[in-house]
Amino acid sequence: MEPTIDLYTWGTPNGQKASIMLEEIKMPYRVHSIDITNDEQFDAEFLKISPNNKIPAIVDRDNGQTLMESGAILLYLAAKSGRLMPKDENRWRALEWLMFQMGGFGPMLGQAHHFLHFNKGVSDYAEKRYAGEARRLYGVLDARLARNKYLAGEYSVADIAVWPWVARHEWQGVGINEFANVKRWYLAIAARPAVKRGYGVPSPRDIPLPR
């Protein structure tokens, strides 16, 4: 089947959101690797699709629509496919927890990656701040998952948005075994065939499992 979506991506949590979503909805797509370690996100052609020079970005071949920002891409693909967005009152829960990821969980854990993984020893203050915030956010997530199998009650775009960030818990200095509900949810999603495929885009990699 001819690809419907051109996906411009790299192997980061935000990039993996888009590829996991595409695998889950079984929508044909073509991968274009944007190597952010070599500043390919600043290439003029890519900036026409993603003006904020961030991955992921998509082009929908059906209508020429271009889109940047991973949260917007998830919502677009959910609307296009009619899948992974609840149609009852849980729709607002899905949006609520998607916004939790976009506004806090992702940005704060991204800072944890910066100071605890890539630049450890540069700033004691930053390490303490973002390690503490990471643990707080995992606590919020754990409390939600103590009462619900998935973030919006059913598996949805909210889980797809949050899960790839939890996959890097070691970078964040978080012991996932301390958060039993997060661990249960994480392993259940990690076992999904579509997640395994999407996690390995644009290059194959194994999903990290708790030790």
Secondary structure, DSSP 8 states (H G I E B T S, - for coil): ---SEEEEE-SSHHHHHHHHHHHHTT--EEEEE--GGGTGGG-HHHHHH-TT--S-EEEETTT--EEESHHHHHHHHHHHHT-SS-SSTHHHHHHHHHHHIIIIIHHHHHHHIIIIIISTTS-HHHHHHHHHHHHHHHHHHHHHHHH-SSTTSSS-HHHHHHHHHHTTTTTTT--GGG-HHHHHHHHHHHT-HHHHHHHT-SS--------
